[in-house]
Amino acid sequence: MAIAFAGQGATLVLLARRIEISEDLAKELKAKGTKVLPIQCDVTKTDEVNAAAALA
């Protein structure tokens, strides 16, 4: 879904428990000119979601 949004010109924040996943996709999208911020986050943990939102 992130690739589809990027294709429409969206700026993205990518969340994943393993930062490597977000960073790998971010690298691919940045190469195509997309603004993207990868963040490590477990969305089942409210404090991590709040921290990610603050960074975005």
Secondary structure, 3 states (H helix, E strand, C coil): CHHHHHHCCCCEEEEECCHHHHHHHHHHHHHCCCCEEEEECCCCCHHHHHHHHHHC
